[in-house]
Amino acid sequence: MRTVSIRELHTRTGHYVRAATRQPIAVTERGTTIARLVPATESPPPPRFKDRALRPAFRRLLGRPHLGTDSGQLISEDRDR
């Protein structure tokens, strides 16, 4: 893996971004790796929450209709104050 300082990356960003399409590049600050530039994947990662089940308590909240004062009426009353 190629290593580049953050200062050099700032100076030649375009060059290193293009180079990262071929191989990963480690970005360092004062000798410590702080980031990596890696080639983008062709396909996006699968959605993390698509198949996740809802917690039972949240599912119960979704099923309950909220009955009460009409929000339009509350806004009208607030404007009349």
N, CA, C and O atoms as a GROMACS GRO file, in nm:
protein
  324
    1MET      N    1   0.086  -0.117   0.000
    1MET     CA    2   0.000   0.000   0.000
    1MET      C    3   0.090   0.123   0.000
    1MET      O    4   0.186   0.132   0.077
    2ARG      N    5   0.059   0.216  -0.086
    2ARG     CA    6   0.134   0.340  -0.095
    2ARG      C    7   0.096   0.432   0.021
    2ARG      O    8  -0.019   0.430   0.066
    3THR      N    9   0.191   0.511   0.069
    3THR     CA   10   0.167   0.603   0.179
    3THR      C   11   0.194   0.745   0.133
    3THR      O   12   0.290   0.771   0.060
    4VAL      N   13   0.107   0.838   0.175
    4VAL     CA   14   0.122   0.978   0.139
    4VAL      C   15   0.085   1.063   0.260
    4VAL      O   16  -0.006   1.029   0.336
    5SER      N   17   0.157   1.174   0.278
    5SER     CA   18   0.125   1.262   0.391
    5SER      C   19   0.000   1.344   0.358
    5SER      O   20  -0.035   1.362   0.241
    6ILE      N   21  -0.064   1.392   0.460
    6ILE     CA   22  -0.186   1.470   0.439
    6ILE      C   23  -0.153   1.599   0.364
    6ILE      O   24  -0.235   1.648   0.286
    7ARG      N   25  -0.036   1.655   0.387
    7ARG     CA   26   0.005   1.776   0.316
    7ARG      C   27   0.020   1.748   0.166
    7ARG      O   28  -0.026   1.826   0.083
    8GLU      N   29   0.085   1.637   0.133
    8GLU     CA   30   0.102   1.599  -0.008
    8GLU      C   31  -0.033   1.569  -0.072
    8GLU      O   32  -0.056   1.605  -0.187
    9LEU      N   33  -0.122   1.504   0.002
    9LEU     CA   34  -0.256   1.476  -0.050
    9LEU      C   35  -0.329   1.606  -0.080
    9LEU      O   36  -0.396   1.618  -0.182
   10HIS      N   37  -0.317   1.703   0.009
   10HIS     CA   38  -0.381   1.833  -0.012
   10HIS      C   39  -0.327   1.900  -0.138
   10HIS      O   40  -0.403   1.960  -0.214
   11THR      N   41  -0.197   1.890  -0.159
   11THR     CA   42  -0.134   1.953  -0.274
   11THR      C   43  -0.172   1.885  -0.405
   11THR      O   44  -0.194   1.952  -0.506
   12ARG      N   45  -0.179   1.752  -0.406
   12ARG     CA   46  -0.201   1.677  -0.530
   12ARG      C   47  -0.321   1.583  -0.518
   12ARG      O   48  -0.310   1.464  -0.550
   13THR      N   49  -0.432   1.634  -0.472
   13THR     CA   50  -0.551   1.552  -0.446
   13THR      C   51  -0.594   1.472  -0.569
   13THR      O   52  -0.614   1.350  -0.559
   14GLY      N   53  -0.607   1.538  -0.682
   14GLY     CA   54  -0.653   1.470  -0.804
   14GLY      C   55  -0.564   1.352  -0.841
   14GLY      O   56  -0.613   1.246  -0.878
   15HIS      N   57  -0.434   1.372  -0.832
   15HIS     CA   58  -0.339   1.267  -0.866
   15HIS      C   59  -0.360   1.144  -0.777
   15HIS      O   60  -0.366   1.031  -0.826
   16TYR      N   61  -0.372   1.167  -0.646
   16TYR     CA   62  -0.385   1.054  -0.554
   16TYR      C   63  -0.522   0.988  -0.560
   16TYR      O   64  -0.533   0.868  -0.538
   17VAL      N   65  -0.624   1.064  -0.590
   17VAL     CA   66  -0.757   1.003  -0.605
   17VAL      C   67  -0.757   0.911  -0.727
   17VAL      O   68  -0.810   0.800  -0.722
   18ARG      N   69  -0.697   0.956  -0.836
   18ARG     CA   70  -0.688   0.869  -0.955
   18ARG      C   71  -0.601   0.746  -0.925
   18ARG      O   72  -0.633   0.636  -0.969
   19ALA      N   73  -0.492   0.766  -0.851
   19ALA     CA   74  -0.404   0.654  -0.817
   19ALA      C   75  -0.475   0.553  -0.727
   19ALA      O   76  -0.447   0.433  -0.732
   20ALA      N   77  -0.567   0.601  -0.645
   20ALA     CA   78  -0.640   0.512  -0.554
   20ALA      C   79  -0.734   0.418  -0.628
   20ALA      O   80  -0.779   0.319  -0.571
   21THR      N   81  -0.764   0.446  -0.755
   21THR     CA   82  -0.847   0.353  -0.832
   21THR      C   83  -0.769   0.226  -0.865
   21THR      O   84  -0.828   0.123  -0.895
   22ARG      N   85  -0.636   0.235  -0.858
   22ARG     CA   86  -0.552   0.120  -0.890
   22ARG      C   87  -0.504   0.045  -0.765
   22ARG      O   88  -0.491  -0.077  -0.767
   23GLN      N   89  -0.478   0.119  -0.657
   23GLN     CA   90  -0.429   0.057  -0.534
   23GLN      C   91  -0.465   0.143  -0.414
   23GLN      O   92  -0.477   0.265  -0.428
   24PRO      N   93  -0.483   0.084  -0.298
   24PRO     CA   94  -0.514   0.163  -0.178
   24PRO      C   95  -0.397   0.256  -0.142
   24PRO      O   96  -0.281   0.223  -0.165
   25ILE      N   97  -0.430   0.370  -0.085
   25ILE     CA   98  -0.330   0.467  -0.042
   25ILE      C   99  -0.358   0.502   0.104
   25ILE      O  100  -0.470   0.537   0.140
   26ALA      N  101  -0.254   0.492   0.187
   26ALA     CA  102  -0.266   0.530   0.328
   26ALA      C  103  -0.230   0.677   0.341
   26ALA      O  104  -0.127   0.721   0.289
   27VAL      N  105  -0.313   0.753   0.410
   27VAL     CA  106  -0.288   0.896   0.434
   27VAL      C  107  -0.237   0.908   0.577
   27VAL      O  108  -0.298   0.859   0.671
   28THR      N  109  -0.121   0.975   0.592
   28THR     CA  110  -0.061   0.987   0.724
   28THR      C  111  -0.051   1.132   0.767
   28THR      O  112  -0.043   1.224   0.686
   29GLU      N  113  -0.053   1.150   0.899
   29GLU     CA  114  -0.028   1.281   0.959
   29GLU      C  115   0.073   1.259   1.070
   29GLU      O  116   0.046   1.189   1.167
   30ARG      N  117   0.189   1.319   1.053
   30ARG     CA  118   0.300   1.303   1.149
   30ARG      C  119   0.335   1.155   1.170
   30ARG      O  120   0.363   1.112   1.282
   31GLY      N  121   0.333   1.080   1.062
   31GLY     CA  122   0.374   0.941   1.067
   31GLY      C  123   0.266   0.842   1.109
   31GLY      O  124   0.290   0.721   1.108
   32THR      N  125   0.148   0.890   1.147
   32THR     CA  126   0.039   0.803   1.189
   32THR      C  127  -0.066   0.796   1.079
   32THR      O  128  -0.110   0.899   1.029
   33THR      N  129  -0.107   0.676   1.042
   33THR     CA  130  -0.211   0.660   0.941
   33THR      C  131  -0.343   0.709   0.997
   33THR      O  132  -0.388   0.664   1.102
   34ILE      N  133  -0.406   0.803   0.923
   34ILE     CA  134  -0.534   0.859   0.969
   34ILE      C  135  -0.649   0.826   0.874
   34ILE      O  136  -0.765   0.840   0.911
   35ALA      N  137  -0.617   0.783   0.752
   35ALA     CA  138  -0.723   0.752   0.656
   35ALA      C  139  -0.666   0.661   0.548
   35ALA      O  140  -0.544   0.647   0.533
   36ARG      N  141  -0.757   0.599   0.472
   36ARG     CA  142  -0.717   0.520   0.357
   36ARG      C  143  -0.803   0.558   0.239
   36ARG      O  144  -0.925   0.573   0.251
   37LEU      N  145  -0.741   0.574   0.124
   37LEU     CA  146  -0.813   0.592  -0.002
   37LEU      C  147  -0.815   0.456  -0.069
   37LEU      O  148  -0.709   0.398  -0.095
   38VAL      N  149  -0.933   0.405  -0.096
   38VAL     CA  150  -0.946   0.273  -0.158
   38VAL      C  151  -1.037   0.285  -0.279
   38VAL      O  152  -1.121   0.374  -0.285
   39PRO      N  153  -1.021   0.196  -0.377
   39PRO     CA  154  -1.108   0.199  -0.493
   39PRO      C  155  -1.254   0.178  -0.452
   39PRO      O  156  -1.284   0.098  -0.364
   40ALA      N  157  -1.342   0.250  -0.518
   40ALA     CA  158  -1.486   0.233  -0.492
   40ALA      C  159  -1.531   0.100  -0.548
   40ALA      O  160  -1.479   0.054  -0.650
   41THR      N  161  -1.627   0.037  -0.483
   41THR     CA  162  -1.680  -0.089  -0.532
   41THR      C  163  -1.780  -0.060  -0.644
   41THR      O  164  -1.840   0.047  -0.648
   42GLU      N  165  -1.796  -0.155  -0.732
   42GLU     CA  166  -1.888  -0.138  -0.844
   42GLU      C  167  -2.033  -0.135  -0.799
   42GLU      O  168  -2.112  -0.054  -0.848
   43SER      N  169  -2.068  -0.222  -0.706
   43SER     CA  170  -2.206  -0.226  -0.659
   43SER      C  171  -2.213  -0.170  -0.517
   43SER      O  172  -2.124  -0.194  -0.436
   44PRO      N  173  -2.318  -0.095  -0.488
   44PRO     CA  174  -2.329  -0.039  -0.353
   44PRO      C  175  -2.354  -0.150  -0.251
   44PRO      O  176  -2.409  -0.255  -0.286
   45PRO      N  177  -2.314  -0.128  -0.128
   45PRO     CA  178  -2.338  -0.231  -0.026
   45PRO      C  179  -2.487  -0.250  -0.004
   45PRO      O  180  -2.565  -0.157  -0.025
   46PRO      N  181  -2.528  -0.368   0.039
   46PRO     CA  182  -2.672  -0.393   0.060
   46PRO      C  183  -2.724  -0.304   0.174
   46PRO      O  184  -2.651  -0.272   0.267
   47PRO      N  185  -2.851  -0.265   0.165
   47PRO     CA  186  -2.908  -0.182   0.272
   47PRO      C  187  -2.906  -0.257   0.405
   47PRO      O  188  -2.944  -0.373   0.414
   48ARG      N  189  -2.860  -0.188   0.509
   48ARG     CA  190  -2.842  -0.252   0.639
   48ARG      C  191  -2.973  -0.275   0.712
   48ARG      O  192  -2.984  -0.369   0.790
   49PHE      N  193  -3.073  -0.192   0.688
   49PHE     CA  194  -3.194  -0.199   0.768
   49PHE      C  195  -3.314  -0.254   0.690
   49PHE      O  196  -3.425  -0.258   0.744
   50LYS      N  197  -3.295  -0.295   0.566
   50LYS     CA  198  -3.406  -0.339   0.484
   50LYS      C  199  -3.478  -0.459   0.544
   50LYS      O  200  -3.601  -0.461   0.552
   51ASP      N  201  -3.403  -0.559   0.585
   51ASP     CA  202  -3.463  -0.683   0.634
   51ASP      C  203  -3.466  -0.691   0.787
   51ASP      O  204  -3.496  -0.797   0.842
   52ARG      N  205  -3.435  -0.584   0.852
   52ARG     CA  206  -3.429  -0.585   0.998
   52ARG      C  207  -3.571  -0.583   1.056
   52ARG      O  208  -3.656  -0.505   1.011
   53ALA      N  209  -3.595  -0.666   1.152
   53ALA     CA  210  -3.728  -0.674   1.215
   53ALA      C  211  -3.746  -0.560   1.315
   53ALA      O  212  -3.651  -0.518   1.382
   54LEU      N  213  -3.868  -0.509   1.322
   54LEU     CA  214  -3.898  -0.404   1.419
   54LEU      C  215  -3.911  -0.465   1.558
   54LEU      O  216  -3.955  -0.579   1.575
   55ARG      N  217  -3.871  -0.388   1.656
   55ARG     CA  218  -3.888  -0.434   1.794
   55ARG      C  219  -4.037  -0.439   1.825
   55ARG      O  220  -4.113  -0.356   1.775
   56PRO      N  221  -4.080  -0.535   1.906
   56PRO     CA  222  -4.224  -0.550   1.934
   56PRO      C  223  -4.288  -0.423   1.990
   56PRO      O  224  -4.401  -0.391   1.952
   57ALA      N  225  -4.220  -0.350   2.078
   57ALA     CA  226  -4.279  -0.229   2.136
   57ALA      C  227  -4.301  -0.124   2.028
   57ALA      O  228  -4.403  -0.055   2.028
   58PHE      N  229  -4.207  -0.110   1.935
   58PHE     CA  230  -4.221  -0.013   1.828
   58PHE      C  231  -4.334  -0.054   1.733
   58PHE      O  232  -4.409   0.030   1.684
   59ARG      N  233  -4.344  -0.184   1.708
   59ARG     CA  234  -4.451  -0.234   1.621
   59ARG      C  235  -4.588  -0.202   1.681
   59ARG      O  236  -4.681  -0.167   1.609
   60ARG      N  237  -4.601  -0.215   1.814
   60ARG     CA  238  -4.727  -0.183   1.880
   60ARG      C  239  -4.759  -0.034   1.866
   60ARG      O  240  -4.875   0.002   1.845
   61LEU      N  241  -4.659   0.052   1.876
   61LEU     CA  242  -4.682   0.196   1.860
   61LEU      C  243  -4.730   0.229   1.719
   61LEU      O  244  -4.817   0.314   1.701
   62LEU      N  245  -4.674   0.162   1.620
   62LEU     CA  246  -4.715   0.188   1.482
   62LEU      C  247  -4.859   0.147   1.458
   62LEU      O  248  -4.928   0.209   1.378
   63GLY      N  249  -4.905   0.044   1.527
   63GLY     CA  250  -5.039  -0.007   1.506
   63GLY      C  251  -5.148   0.075   1.571
   63GLY      O  252  -5.265   0.062   1.536
   64ARG      N  253  -5.111   0.160   1.667
   64ARG     CA  254  -5.211   0.238   1.740
   64ARG      C  255  -5.242   0.369   1.670
   64ARG      O  256  -5.152   0.449   1.648
   65PRO      N  257  -5.368   0.393   1.634
   65PRO     CA  258  -5.401   0.525   1.579
   65PRO      C  259  -5.407   0.627   1.693
   65PRO      O  260  -5.455   0.597   1.802
   66HIS      N  261  -5.358   0.746   1.667
   66HIS     CA  262  -5.360   0.852   1.767
   66HIS      C  263  -5.487   0.934   1.748
   66HIS      O  264  -5.503   1.004   1.648
   67LEU      N  265  -5.576   0.923   1.843
   67LEU     CA  266  -5.701   0.997   1.836
   67LEU      C  267  -5.693   1.113   1.933
   67LEU      O  268  -5.648   1.099   2.047
   68GLY      N  269  -5.736   1.227   1.887
   68GLY     CA  270  -5.731   1.344   1.974
   68GLY      C  271  -5.778   1.466   1.897
   68GLY      O  272  -5.852   1.454   1.799
   69THR      N  273  -5.734   1.581   1.940
   69THR     CA  274  -5.773   1.706   1.878
   69THR      C  275  -5.709   1.718   1.740
   69THR      O  276  -5.595   1.678   1.719
   70ASP      N  277  -5.785   1.773   1.648
   70ASP     CA  278  -5.737   1.796   1.513
   70ASP      C  279  -5.624   1.899   1.516
   70ASP      O  280  -5.637   2.003   1.580
   71SER      N  281  -5.513   1.870   1.449
   71SER     CA  282  -5.398   1.961   1.451
   71SER      C  283  -5.432   2.096   1.388
   71SER      O  284  -5.380   2.198   1.433
   72GLY      N  285  -5.516   2.098   1.288
   72GLY     CA  286  -5.558   2.224   1.227
   72GLY      C  287  -5.631   2.312   1.326
   72GLY      O  288  -5.614   2.434   1.328
   73GLN      N  289  -5.713   2.250   1.408
   73GLN     CA  290  -5.786   2.324   1.511
   73GLN      C  291  -5.689   2.382   1.614
   73GLN      O  292  -5.706   2.496   1.656
   74LEU      N  293  -5.590   2.305   1.655
   74LEU     CA  294  -5.491   2.354   1.751
   74LEU      C  295  -5.414   2.473   1.696
   74LEU      O  296  -5.388   2.570   1.768
   75ILE      N  297  -5.377   2.467   1.569
   75ILE     CA  298  -5.303   2.577   1.507
   75ILE      C  299  -5.390   2.701   1.499
   75ILE      O  300  -5.344   2.811   1.527
   76SER      N  301  -5.516   2.684   1.461
   76SER     CA  302  -5.608   2.799   1.454
   76SER      C  303  -5.625   2.864   1.591
   76SER      O  304  -5.625   2.986   1.602
   77GLU      N  305  -5.640   2.783   1.695
   77GLU     CA  306  -5.654   2.838   1.829
   77GLU      C  307  -5.528   2.911   1.872
   77GLU      O  308  -5.536   3.015   1.938
   78ASP      N  309  -5.413   2.859   1.835
   78ASP     CA  310  -5.287   2.924   1.871
   78ASP      C  311  -5.273   3.058   1.800
   78ASP      O  312  -5.220   3.152   1.858
   79ARG      N  313  -5.318   3.067   1.677
   79ARG     CA  314  -5.310   3.193   1.602
   79ARG      C  315  -5.403   3.299   1.660
   79ARG      O  316  -5.374   3.419   1.652
   80ASP      N  317  -5.513   3.256   1.718
   80ASP     CA  318  -5.611   3.349   1.772
   80ASP      C  319  -5.565   3.412   1.903
   80ASP      O  320  -5.624   3.510   1.947
   81ARG      N  321  -5.463   3.362   1.965
   81ARG     CA  322  -5.415   3.417   2.093
   81ARG      C  323  -5.352   3.551   2.075
   81ARG      O  324  -5.307   3.611   2.173
   0.00000   0.00000   0.00000
